[in-house]
Amino acid sequence: MADLDLPARLFADREEYVGERVNQYFKLHMIKVVQKALQPTKLELIRPCFGKFLDSHRHCLFIGKR
């Protein structure tokens, strides 16, 4: 997995930003990168919860910033 070009973490493990936040760093192509990193069995395991998100790179989306 060392050859994957995944972005650095924004927060430490098990820590989250407190307050209102807009993710301005999201890149739609990263969904495909994550899908390639997952084994097919793991991908099918998360598909019931995240299926629409995983398929969102196939559709034209508008993503705005505040």
A tleap script that builds the chain and sets N, CA, C and O, in Angstrom:
source leaprc.protein.ff14SB
mol = sequence {
  NMET ALA ASP LEU ASP LEU PRO ALA ARG LEU
  PHE ALA ASP ARG GLU GLU TYR VAL GLY GLU
  ARG VAL ASN GLN TYR PHE LYS LEU HIE MET
  ILE LYS VAL VAL GLN LYS ALA LEU GLN PRO
  THR LYS LEU GLU LEU ILE ARG PRO CYS PHE
  GLY LYS PHE LEU ASP SER HIE ARG HIE CYS
  LEU PHE ILE GLY LYS CARG
}
set mol.1.N position { 0.801 -1.196 0.000 }
set mol.1.CA position { 0.000 0.000 0.000 }
set mol.1.C position { 0.844 1.262 0.000 }
set mol.1.O position { 0.292 2.357 -0.105 }
set mol.2.N position { 2.134 1.153 0.112 }
set mol.2.CA position { 2.995 2.324 0.167 }
set mol.2.C position { 2.992 3.106 -1.145 }
set mol.2.O position { 3.325 4.291 -1.150 }
set mol.3.N position { 2.625 2.471 -2.252 }
set mol.3.CA position { 2.644 3.148 -3.540 }
set mol.3.C position { 1.373 3.935 -3.839 }
set mol.3.O position { 1.271 4.550 -4.901 }
set mol.4.N position { 0.400 3.931 -2.927 }
set mol.4.CA position { -0.837 4.683 -3.131 }
set mol.4.C position { -0.601 6.158 -2.834 }
set mol.4.O position { 0.142 6.511 -1.918 }
set mol.5.N position { -1.236 6.998 -3.611 }
set mol.5.CA position { -1.072 8.441 -3.455 }
set mol.5.C position { -2.254 9.013 -2.678 }
set mol.5.O position { -3.024 9.814 -3.208 }
set mol.6.N position { -2.394 8.597 -1.416 }
set mol.6.CA position { -3.479 9.068 -0.570 }
set mol.6.C position { -3.066 10.359 0.129 }
set mol.6.O position { -1.892 10.535 0.454 }
set mol.7.N position { -4.018 11.266 0.364 }
set mol.7.CA position { -3.670 12.516 1.052 }
set mol.7.C position { -3.345 12.281 2.522 }
set mol.7.O position { -3.741 11.271 3.104 }
set mol.8.N position { -2.626 13.217 3.108 }
set mol.8.CA position { -2.287 13.129 4.535 }
set mol.8.C position { -3.544 13.345 5.368 }
set mol.8.O position { -4.500 13.970 4.911 }
set mol.9.N position { -3.538 12.831 6.578 }
set mol.9.CA position { -4.670 13.028 7.485 }
set mol.9.C position { -4.789 14.495 7.870 }
set mol.9.O position { -3.786 15.192 8.028 }
set mol.10.N position { -6.025 14.953 8.016 }
set mol.10.CA position { -6.256 16.309 8.492 }
set mol.10.C position { -6.238 16.356 10.010 }
set mol.10.O position { -5.877 17.372 10.604 }
set mol.11.N position { -6.638 15.228 10.646 }
set mol.11.CA position { -6.711 15.154 12.104 }
set mol.11.C position { -6.050 13.863 12.567 }
set mol.11.O position { -5.953 12.900 11.806 }
set mol.12.N position { -5.604 13.846 13.801 }
set mol.12.CA position { -5.019 12.640 14.374 }
set mol.12.C position { -6.082 11.556 14.506 }
set mol.12.O position { -7.278 11.849 14.529 }
set mol.13.N position { -5.647 10.322 14.590 }
set mol.13.CA position { -6.560 9.193 14.744 }
set mol.13.C position { -7.444 9.389 15.970 }
set mol.13.O position { -6.948 9.702 17.052 }
set mol.14.N position { -8.747 9.206 15.804 }
set mol.14.CA position { -9.759 9.316 16.852 }
set mol.14.C position { -9.934 10.747 17.376 }
set mol.14.O position { -10.418 10.938 18.492 }
set mol.15.N position { -9.557 11.720 16.606 }
set mol.15.CA position { -9.786 13.113 16.967 }
set mol.15.C position { -10.539 13.790 15.834 }
set mol.15.O position { -10.309 13.486 14.663 }
set mol.16.N position { -11.426 14.694 16.172 }
set mol.16.CA position { -12.199 15.417 15.179 }
set mol.16.C position { -12.220 16.896 15.518 }
set mol.16.O position { -12.068 17.297 16.672 }
set mol.17.N position { -12.412 17.687 14.488 }
set mol.17.CA position { -12.555 19.116 14.660 }
set mol.17.C position { -13.882 19.392 15.344 }
set mol.17.O position { -14.893 18.790 14.984 }
set mol.18.N position { -13.903 20.280 16.313 }
set mol.18.CA position { -15.128 20.645 17.020 }
set mol.18.C position { -15.616 21.963 16.425 }
set mol.18.O position { -14.866 22.937 16.359 }
set mol.19.N position { -16.856 21.988 15.999 }
set mol.19.CA position { -17.419 23.191 15.398 }
set mol.19.C position { -17.824 22.946 13.961 }
set mol.19.O position { -17.698 21.837 13.442 }
set mol.20.N position { -18.310 23.994 13.327 }
set mol.20.CA position { -18.761 23.894 11.951 }
set mol.20.C position { -17.564 23.925 11.010 }
set mol.20.O position { -16.650 24.731 11.184 }
set mol.21.N position { -17.573 23.057 10.026 }
set mol.21.CA position { -16.441 22.963 9.116 }
set mol.21.C position { -16.911 22.522 7.745 }
set mol.21.O position { -17.777 21.654 7.634 }
set mol.22.N position { -16.359 23.099 6.720 }
set mol.22.CA position { -16.611 22.689 5.344 }
set mol.22.C position { -15.318 22.077 4.827 }
set mol.22.O position { -14.248 22.671 4.956 }
set mol.23.N position { -15.420 20.891 4.243 }
set mol.23.CA position { -14.238 20.221 3.726 }
set mol.23.C position { -13.909 20.784 2.346 }
set mol.23.O position { -14.503 20.378 1.348 }
set mol.24.N position { -12.977 21.702 2.294 }
set mol.24.CA position { -12.601 22.306 1.025 }
set mol.24.C position { -11.472 21.549 0.337 }
set mol.24.O position { -11.028 21.948 -0.739 }
set mol.25.N position { -11.007 20.474 0.938 }
set mol.25.CA position { -9.892 19.720 0.393 }
set mol.25.C position { -10.343 18.461 -0.355 }
set mol.25.O position { -9.509 17.751 -0.916 }
set mol.26.N position { -11.630 18.180 -0.371 }
set mol.26.CA position { -12.138 16.969 -0.994 }
set mol.26.C position { -11.921 17.010 -2.499 }
set mol.26.O position { -12.224 18.014 -3.144 }
set mol.27.N position { -11.412 15.951 -3.046 }
set mol.27.CA position { -11.233 15.801 -4.485 }
set mol.27.C position { -12.019 14.565 -4.917 }
set mol.27.O position { -11.836 13.478 -4.369 }
set mol.28.N position { -12.884 14.742 -5.892 }
set mol.28.CA position { -13.769 13.660 -6.325 }
set mol.28.C position { -12.993 12.440 -6.812 }
set mol.28.O position { -13.445 11.311 -6.617 }
set mol.29.N position { -11.847 12.639 -7.435 }
set mol.29.CA position { -11.080 11.500 -7.941 }
set mol.29.C position { -10.526 10.618 -6.814 }
set mol.29.O position { -10.126 9.481 -7.064 }
set mol.30.N position { -10.501 11.125 -5.590 }
set mol.30.CA position { -9.987 10.328 -4.470 }
set mol.30.C position { -10.873 9.136 -4.161 }
set mol.30.O position { -10.412 8.156 -3.576 }
set mol.31.N position { -12.153 9.207 -4.552 }
set mol.31.CA position { -13.036 8.050 -4.349 }
set mol.31.C position { -12.493 6.854 -5.123 }
set mol.31.O position { -12.480 5.736 -4.609 }
set mol.32.N position { -12.047 7.084 -6.348 }
set mol.32.CA position { -11.488 5.996 -7.151 }
set mol.32.C position { -10.187 5.478 -6.547 }
set mol.32.O position { -9.918 4.277 -6.590 }
set mol.33.N position { -9.383 6.369 -5.988 }
set mol.33.CA position { -8.126 5.953 -5.363 }
set mol.33.C position { -8.410 5.047 -4.167 }
set mol.33.O position { -7.744 4.028 -3.984 }
set mol.34.N position { -9.393 5.417 -3.357 }
set mol.34.CA position { -9.759 4.600 -2.193 }
set mol.34.C position { -10.317 3.250 -2.643 }
set mol.34.O position { -10.007 2.221 -2.043 }
set mol.35.N position { -11.134 3.248 -3.691 }
set mol.35.CA position { -11.689 1.993 -4.194 }
set mol.35.C position { -10.587 1.054 -4.671 }
set mol.35.O position { -10.670 -0.155 -4.454 }
set mol.36.N position { -9.570 1.587 -5.311 }
set mol.36.CA position { -8.456 0.748 -5.764 }
set mol.36.C position { -7.655 0.202 -4.591 }
set mol.36.O position { -7.074 -0.879 -4.684 }
set mol.37.N position { -7.622 0.947 -3.482 }
set mol.37.CA position { -6.862 0.521 -2.308 }
set mol.37.C position { -7.557 -0.597 -1.545 }
set mol.37.O position { -6.905 -1.363 -0.837 }
set mol.38.N position { -8.880 -0.696 -1.685 }
set mol.38.CA position { -9.637 -1.709 -0.947 }
set mol.38.C position { -9.691 -3.027 -1.700 }
set mol.38.O position { -9.800 -3.059 -2.925 }
set mol.39.N position { -9.615 -4.104 -0.950 }
set mol.39.CA position { -9.810 -5.426 -1.537 }
set mol.39.C position { -11.281 -5.572 -1.894 }
set mol.39.O position { -12.127 -4.982 -1.223 }
set mol.40.N position { -11.617 -6.342 -2.933 }
set mol.40.CA position { -13.020 -6.491 -3.343 }
set mol.40.C position { -13.951 -6.931 -2.210 }
set mol.40.O position { -15.098 -6.489 -2.149 }
set mol.41.N position { -13.474 -7.788 -1.324 }
set mol.41.CA position { -14.336 -8.231 -0.217 }
set mol.41.C position { -14.625 -7.085 0.751 }
set mol.41.O position { -15.740 -6.973 1.260 }
set mol.42.N position { -13.637 -6.239 1.006 }
set mol.42.CA position { -13.840 -5.083 1.894 }
set mol.42.C position { -14.753 -4.053 1.238 }
set mol.42.O position { -15.579 -3.429 1.905 }
set mol.43.N position { -14.600 -3.882 -0.064 }
set mol.43.CA position { -15.436 -2.937 -0.793 }
set mol.43.C position { -16.902 -3.356 -0.732 }
set mol.43.O position { -17.778 -2.516 -0.522 }
set mol.44.N position { -17.171 -4.622 -0.910 }
set mol.44.CA position { -18.548 -5.116 -0.834 }
set mol.44.C position { -19.091 -5.056 0.589 }
set mol.44.O position { -20.301 -4.945 0.789 }
set mol.45.N position { -18.207 -5.129 1.572 }
set mol.45.CA position { -18.622 -5.034 2.971 }
set mol.45.C position { -19.145 -3.635 3.296 }
set mol.45.O position { -20.117 -3.497 4.039 }
set mol.46.N position { -18.511 -2.598 2.748 }
set mol.46.CA position { -18.936 -1.227 3.056 }
set mol.46.C position { -19.973 -0.689 2.073 }
set mol.46.O position { -20.563 0.362 2.323 }
set mol.47.N position { -20.207 -1.389 0.956 }
set mol.47.CA position { -21.131 -0.904 -0.061 }
set mol.47.C position { -22.553 -0.661 0.452 }
set mol.47.O position { -23.167 0.308 0.006 }
set mol.48.N position { -23.125 -1.468 1.356 }
set mol.48.CA position { -24.485 -1.166 1.830 }
set mol.48.C position { -24.613 0.214 2.493 }
set mol.48.O position { -25.658 0.856 2.383 }
set mol.49.N position { -23.585 0.661 3.160 }
set mol.49.CA position { -23.631 1.974 3.823 }
set mol.49.C position { -23.128 3.101 2.926 }
set mol.49.O position { -23.673 4.205 2.961 }
set mol.50.N position { -22.109 2.842 2.134 }
set mol.50.CA position { -21.430 3.893 1.380 }
set mol.50.C position { -21.556 3.732 -0.132 }
set mol.50.O position { -20.803 4.353 -0.882 }
set mol.51.N position { -22.490 2.915 -0.586 }
set mol.51.CA position { -22.624 2.642 -2.013 }
set mol.51.C position { -22.864 3.881 -2.857 }
set mol.51.O position { -22.227 4.055 -3.896 }
set mol.52.N position { -23.774 4.745 -2.426 }
set mol.52.CA position { -24.051 5.965 -3.198 }
set mol.52.C position { -22.839 6.879 -3.232 }
set mol.52.O position { -22.570 7.514 -4.252 }
set mol.53.N position { -22.118 6.953 -2.147 }
set mol.53.CA position { -20.901 7.764 -2.109 }
set mol.53.C position { -19.831 7.164 -3.034 }
set mol.53.O position { -19.167 7.892 -3.772 }
set mol.54.N position { -19.670 5.844 -2.992 }
set mol.54.CA position { -18.676 5.191 -3.833 }
set mol.54.C position { -18.983 5.359 -5.318 }
set mol.54.O position { -18.067 5.391 -6.139 }
set mol.55.N position { -20.248 5.464 -5.665 }
set mol.55.CA position { -20.644 5.612 -7.062 }
set mol.55.C position { -20.749 7.067 -7.494 }
set mol.55.O position { -21.004 7.337 -8.668 }
set mol.56.N position { -20.561 8.005 -6.581 }
set mol.56.CA position { -20.771 9.418 -6.892 }
set mol.56.C position { -19.766 9.969 -7.893 }
set mol.56.O position { -20.057 10.965 -8.554 }
set mol.57.N position { -18.597 9.356 -8.028 }
set mol.57.CA position { -17.619 9.865 -8.993 }
set mol.57.C position { -18.083 9.653 -10.435 }
set mol.57.O position { -17.520 10.235 -11.362 }
set mol.58.N position { -19.092 8.833 -10.617 }
set mol.58.CA position { -19.621 8.583 -11.966 }
set mol.58.C position { -20.595 9.660 -12.417 }
set mol.58.O position { -20.927 9.740 -13.600 }
set mol.59.N position { -21.053 10.481 -11.496 }
set mol.59.CA position { -22.060 11.490 -11.810 }
set mol.59.C position { -21.459 12.880 -11.675 }
set mol.59.O position { -20.517 13.096 -10.912 }
set mol.60.N position { -22.013 13.804 -12.418 }
set mol.60.CA position { -21.566 15.189 -12.331 }
set mol.60.C position { -22.121 15.789 -11.042 }
set mol.60.O position { -23.332 15.783 -10.819 }
set mol.61.N position { -21.253 16.295 -10.214 }
set mol.61.CA position { -21.661 16.869 -8.937 }
set mol.61.C position { -21.259 18.330 -8.837 }
set mol.61.O position { -20.273 18.754 -9.441 }
set mol.62.N position { -22.003 19.073 -8.096 }
set mol.62.CA position { -21.618 20.438 -7.743 }
set mol.62.C position { -21.170 20.412 -6.299 }
set mol.62.O position { -21.935 20.014 -5.420 }
set mol.63.N position { -19.960 20.825 -6.042 }
set mol.63.CA position { -19.437 20.879 -4.688 }
set mol.63.C position { -19.019 22.313 -4.433 }
set mol.63.O position { -18.124 22.834 -5.099 }
set mol.64.N position { -19.662 22.945 -3.475 }
set mol.64.CA position { -19.380 24.344 -3.190 }
set mol.64.C position { -18.631 24.538 -1.886 }
set mol.64.O position { -18.524 23.627 -1.066 }
set mol.65.N position { -18.123 25.728 -1.718 }
set mol.65.CA position { -17.416 26.097 -0.489 }
set mol.65.C position { -18.180 27.200 0.198 }
set mol.65.O position { -18.889 27.969 -0.450 }
set mol.66.N position { -18.040 27.282 1.503 }
set mol.66.CA position { -18.625 28.396 2.264 }
set mol.66.C position { -17.536 29.320 2.698 }
set mol.66.O position { -17.805 30.327 3.353 }
savepdb mol mol.pdb
quit
